[in-house]
Amino acid sequence: MRARPFPPPPPPPDPAAQAWSPRQTHQRPLPPPTHRHHTRLPPPILPAINASSQTLGEDGQLTIDSVTAPESGWLVIHAQAEDGTAGDVLGYVPIGMGGSSGLAITIDPLEATPTLIAMLHIDAGTAGEFEFPGADMPWEMDGVAVAASFAVTIQFDLPTLAVSDQAVGNDGLVRVDSVYATEPGWLAIHADDDGTPGALLGYVYLAAGLHEDVPITLPWRETPPDLTAVLYSDAGQLQHFDYLGDDVPVVVNGGDIVAQSFHASLPPDIFVIDQPFVNGEIVVERVLSDGPGWLVVHYDDGGDLGLIIGFVPLADGVNEDVVVPLVETAVTPELHLMLHDDEAPLGEFDFPGGDPQRMYDGRVMDPVTFRINPGNALFTADQMLQPGEEGSTAVVTIPLVLADIDTWVVLRRDNNGAPGDMIGHVWVPAGVNRDIMIKVDPQQVTDTLYAILHHDADSDQNFDYPEGGDQPLQRNRHVIQVPFKILENGD
């Protein structure tokens, strides 16, 4: 058998042709085109709230129709502020991601406003802990908080308070017409401070329910004619008035306290202290005048009213620190004060032709007598240490100093029940000096301090002691000194 010859080898490839021909060797044909199936993303969850108008009972229960949340957070009920925006938080509940319906939430019913605002809040702080104001801010979409407002109809009795303008007698009794308390609490009377409750003057405990003609005794000689009655809770120690503590004013309608202002016509009265006669005038602490009037000063004529040696006009109501210039040559050791009416022509004192002596309870008021030679005296009060203007200092206040000569008020720390080292001093002029403030080093203050009067012997307002003449003043051979306590917070 004859062998076949091998076929001749192929010619060598043309380099130029190889550069332009697509390489088909080892290239697989592309599969026919097919339809690709894309995975569809779920639509985003849009936050929303649907809340219907509803009634609100004393249990504070509300129901929100539906809530949709993109993630876990909070449904919060806000009171509506006066400008229509969301106000105080009244209640809140946690919500999960997704939709919820028939969501129950409890609020304080007394703080509810006629329109409430349901709002979504995020849970951005500690998980499961509502922190607002703080990290758990309202959820916003396109810069606007997700919220819904709805109306509520109150279906329970709110606390109420009614009090009328009235005359107050020497017994100091004020009567409140009616009070309805939904829970036990306190009815308090305050001085009116530009429409808000000021100094506390008196209070009484109330059980829950309706109370009519409620009497409260006030220190009427310290009471202004404009007053405010306020209803308080009994949230602290039961039947113990924790004023400025747990027993806060009862509020309704999202923050309005249950209170009413009224006017009291107080008995005419004069309060004056014995004092040195300095600079040709006297100072009367307080005068209550029912209507415009006059404060009149008589010299003493053997225990009776002498001639009038000074007078000043009085405004209706409380007049404080009334300065009365006197005819110096007619001043006697005792002086007598009287109230007079100011009849037409107003502002002109024309007694005895007009402006008669003030009548009360059908008779002329008795004169108020005081002395102008009381000597030197000081009055202290237990108090908390107050911060001074400089960070390293504190301030102690001496309420009253009566001095017939220029004087120093000296503070000394306690040394085993007796005055020790001096820690502060201040100069005061002769006369009536009130609320004298003395700077001290708080590190030098002891629980008990001593206020001591010293003579300013040369009236140069330089404290010359112990070497100089500014020695302690004495009365009945005893140094004029008064101890008082420095209180801690809560004392």
Residue pairs with C-beta under 8 A, 6 or more apart in sequence:
44 70
45 68
45 69
45 70
45 97
45 98
46 68
46 70
46 141
47 68
47 69
47 70
47 120
47 139
47 141
47 146
48 66
48 67
48 68
48 146
49 64
49 66
49 67
49 68
49 75
49 118
49 119
49 120
49 146
49 147
49 148
50 64
50 65
50 66
50 67
50 148
51 64
51 65
51 118
51 148
51 149
51 150
52 65
52 150
53 150
53 151
53 152
53 153
54 62
54 63
54 150
54 152
54 153
55 152
55 153
55 154
55 155
56 62
56 109
56 112
56 152
56 153
56 154
56 155
56 156
57 109
57 155
57 156
58 109
58 156
58 182
59 106
59 109
60 91
60 106
60 107
60 108
60 109
60 112
61 104
61 105
61 106
62 77
62 91
62 104
62 105
62 106
62 107
62 116
62 152
63 102
63 103
63 104
63 105
64 75
64 102
64 103
64 105
64 118
65 101
65 102
66 99
66 100
66 101
66 102
66 103
67 75
67 95
67 99
67 100
67 101
67 103
67 120
68 98
68 99
68 100
69 95
69 96
69 97
69 98
69 100
69 120
69 139
70 97
70 139
71 97
71 122
71 123
72 94
72 95
72 96
72 97
72 123
73 94
73 95
73 120
73 121
73 122
73 123
73 136
73 139
74 92
74 93
74 94
74 95
74 120
74 121
74 122
74 123
74 130
74 132
74 136
75 92
75 93
75 94
75 95
75 103
75 105
75 118
75 119
75 120
75 121
76 89
76 91
76 92
76 118
76 119
76 120
76 121
76 130
76 132
76 138
77 89
77 90
77 91
77 92
77 105
77 107
77 116
77 117
77 118
77 119
78 86
78 87
78 88
78 89
78 90
78 116
78 117
78 118
78 119
79 86
79 87
79 88
79 90
79 111
79 112
79 113
79 116
79 117
79 254
79 255
80 86
80 87
80 113
80 114
80 115
80 116
80 117
80 149
80 254
81 87
81 254
86 117
86 119
86 138
86 145
86 147
87 113
87 254
87 255
88 111
88 254
88 255
89 132
90 107
90 108
90 111
90 112
90 116
90 254
91 105
91 106
91 107
91 108
92 105
92 121
92 130
93 103
93 104
93 105
94 123
94 128
94 130
95 103
95 120
107 116
109 154
109 156
110 158
110 159
110 182
110 250
110 251
110 252
111 251
111 252
111 253
111 254
111 255
112 152
112 154
112 253
112 254
113 253
113 254
114 151
114 152
114 253
115 149
115 150
115 151
115 152
116 149
116 150
116 151
116 152
117 147
117 148
117 149
118 147
118 148
118 149
118 150
119 138
119 139
119 145
119 146
119 147
119 148
120 138
120 139
120 145
120 146
120 147
121 130
121 132
121 136
121 137
121 138
121 139
122 135
122 136
122 137
122 138
122 139
123 130
123 136
124 135
124 136
124 137
125 131
125 134
125 135
125 136
126 135
130 136
138 145
138 146
138 147
139 145
139 146
140 146
156 182
157 180
157 182
158 180
158 182
158 252
159 179
159 180
159 181
159 182
159 231
159 250
159 252
159 258
160 178
160 179
160 180
160 258
161 176
161 178
161 179
161 180
161 187
161 229
161 230
161 231
161 258
161 259
161 260
162 176
162 177
162 178
162 179
162 260
163 175
163 176
163 177
163 229
163 260
163 262
164 177
164 262
165 262
165 263
165 264
165 265
166 174
166 175
166 262
166 264
166 265
167 264
167 265
168 174
168 218
168 220
168 223
168 264
168 265
168 266
168 267
169 267
170 220
170 267
171 217
172 217
172 218
172 219
172 220
172 223
173 215
173 216
173 217
173 218
174 189
174 202
174 215
174 216
174 217
174 218
174 227
174 264
175 213
175 214
175 215
175 216
176 187
176 213
176 214
176 216
176 229
177 212
177 213
178 210
178 211
178 212
178 213
178 214
179 187
179 206
179 210
179 211
179 214
179 231
180 209
180 210
180 211
181 206
181 207
181 208
181 209
181 211
181 231
181 250
182 208
183 208
183 233
183 234
184 205
184 206
184 207
184 208
184 234
184 238
184 239
185 205
185 206
185 231
185 232
185 233
185 234
185 247
185 250
186 203
186 204
186 205
186 206
186 231
186 232
186 233
186 234
186 241
186 247
187 203
187 204
187 206
187 211
187 214
187 216
187 229
187 230
187 231
187 232
188 197
188 200
188 202
188 203
188 216
188 229
188 230
188 231
188 232
188 241
188 243
189 200
189 201
189 202
189 203
189 216
189 218
189 227
189 228
189 229
189 230
190 197
190 198
190 199
190 200
190 201
190 227
190 228
190 229
190 230
191 197
191 198
191 199
191 201
191 223
191 224
191 226
191 227
191 228
192 198
192 224
192 226
192 227
192 228
192 261
193 199
195 261
196 228
197 228
197 230
197 249
197 259
198 228
200 243
201 218
201 219
201 222
201 223
201 227
202 216
202 217
202 218
202 219
203 216
203 232
203 241
203 243
204 214
204 215
204 216
205 234
205 239
205 241
206 214
206 231
220 266
220 267
220 269
221 269
221 271
221 286
221 288
223 264
223 266
224 317
224 318
225 263
225 264
225 265
225 266
225 317
225 318
226 261
226 263
226 264
226 317
227 261
227 262
227 263
227 264
228 259
228 260
228 261
228 262
229 259
229 260
229 261
229 262
230 249
230 257
230 258
230 259
231 249
231 250
231 257
231 258
231 259
232 241
232 243
232 247
232 248
232 249
232 250
233 246
233 247
233 248
233 249
233 250
234 247
235 242
235 246
235 247
235 248
236 242
236 245
236 246
236 247
237 246
241 247
249 257
249 258
249 259
250 257
250 258
251 257
251 258
252 258
265 290
266 288
266 290
267 288
267 290
267 360
268 288
268 289
268 290
268 293
268 339
268 358
268 360
268 365
269 286
269 287
269 288
270 284
270 286
270 287
270 288
270 295
270 337
270 339
270 368
271 284
271 285
271 286
271 287
272 282
272 284
272 285
272 337
272 368
272 370
273 285
273 370
273 374
273 400
273 402
273 432
274 370
274 371
274 372
274 374
274 402
275 282
275 283
275 370
275 372
275 374
275 402
275 431
275 432
276 372
276 373
276 374
276 402
276 403
276 404
276 430
276 431
276 432
277 326
277 328
277 331
277 372
277 373
278 404
278 429
278 430
278 431
278 432
279 431
280 325
280 326
280 328
281 323
281 324
281 325
281 326
282 297
282 310
282 323
282 324
282 326
282 335
282 372
283 321
283 322
283 323
283 324
283 431
283 432
284 295
284 321
284 322
284 324
284 337
285 320
285 321
286 318
286 319
286 320
286 322
287 295
287 314
287 318
287 319
287 320
287 322
287 339
288 317
288 318
288 319
289 314
289 315
289 316
289 317
289 319
289 339
289 358
290 316
291 316
291 341
291 342
292 313
292 314
292 315
292 316
292 341
292 342
292 346
293 313
293 314
293 339
293 340
293 341
293 342
293 358
294 311
294 312
294 313
294 314
294 339
294 340
294 341
294 342
294 349
294 351
294 355
295 311
295 312
295 314
295 319
295 322
295 324
295 337
295 338
295 339
295 340
296 308
296 310
296 311
296 337
296 338
296 339
296 340
296 349
296 351
297 308
297 309
297 310
297 311
297 324
297 326
297 335
297 336
297 337
298 305
298 306
298 307
298 308
298 309
298 335
298 336
298 337
298 338
298 367
299 306
299 307
299 309
299 330
299 331
299 332
299 335
299 336
300 306
300 332
300 333
300 334
300 335
300 336
300 369
301 307
305 336
305 338
305 367
306 330
306 332
306 336
307 330
308 351
309 326
309 327
309 330
309 331
309 335
310 324
310 325
310 326
310 327
311 324
311 340
311 349
312 322
312 323
312 324
312 325
313 342
313 347
313 349
314 322
314 339
314 342
326 335
331 372
333 371
333 372
333 373
334 369
334 370
334 371
334 372
335 369
335 370
335 371
335 372
336 367
336 368
336 369
337 367
337 368
337 369
337 370
338 357
338 358
338 365
338 367
338 368
339 357
339 358
339 365
340 349
340 351
340 355
340 356
340 357
340 358
341 355
341 356
341 357
341 358
342 349
342 355
343 354
343 355
343 356
344 354
349 355
357 364
357 365
358 364
358 365
359 365
373 404
374 402
375 402
375 404
375 475
376 402
376 403
376 404
376 405
376 407
376 453
376 473
376 475
376 480
377 401
377 402
377 475
377 480
378 398
378 400
378 401
378 402
378 409
378 451
378 453
378 480
378 482
379 398
379 399
379 400
379 401
379 482
380 398
380 399
380 451
380 482
380 483
380 484
381 397
381 399
381 484
382 484
382 485
382 486
382 487
383 396
383 397
383 484
383 485
383 486
383 487
384 486
384 487
384 488
384 489
384 491
385 394
385 395
385 396
385 440
385 442
385 445
385 486
386 394
386 395
386 396
386 397
387 393
387 394
387 395
388 394
388 395
388 439
392 441
393 439
393 440
393 441
393 442
394 439
394 440
394 441
394 442
394 445
395 437
395 438
395 439
395 440
396 411
396 424
396 437
396 438
396 440
396 445
396 449
396 486
397 435
397 436
397 437
397 438
398 409
398 435
398 436
398 438
398 451
399 434
399 435
400 432
400 433
400 434
401 407
401 409
401 428
401 432
401 433
401 436
401 453
402 431
402 432
402 433
403 428
403 429
403 430
403 431
403 433
403 453
404 430
405 430
405 455
405 456
406 427
406 428
406 429
406 430
406 456
406 459
406 461
407 427
407 428
407 429
407 430
407 453
407 454
407 455
407 456
407 473
408 425
408 426
408 427
408 428
408 453
408 454
408 455
408 456
408 463
408 465
408 470
409 425
409 426
409 428
409 436
409 438
409 451
409 452
409 453
409 454
410 422
410 424
410 425
410 451
410 452
410 453
410 454
410 465
410 472
411 422
411 423
411 424
411 425
411 438
411 440
411 449
411 450
411 451
411 452
412 419
412 420
412 421
412 422
412 423
412 449
412 450
412 452
413 419
413 420
413 421
413 423
413 444
413 445
413 446
413 449
413 450
414 420
414 446
414 447
414 448
414 449
414 450
414 483
415 421
419 450
419 452
419 481
420 446
421 444
423 440
423 441
423 444
423 445
423 449
424 438
424 439
424 440
425 438
425 454
425 463
426 436
426 437
426 438
427 456
427 461
427 463
428 436
445 486
446 486
447 485
447 486
448 483
448 484
448 485
448 486
449 483
449 484
449 486
450 481
450 482
450 483
451 481
451 482
451 483
451 484
452 472
452 479
452 480
452 481
453 472
453 473
453 480
453 481
454 463
454 465
454 470
454 471
454 472
454 473
455 469
455 470
455 471
455 472
455 473
456 463
456 470
457 464
457 468
457 469
457 470
457 471
458 464
458 468
458 469
463 470
464 470
465 471
472 479
472 480
472 481
473 479
473 480
474 480
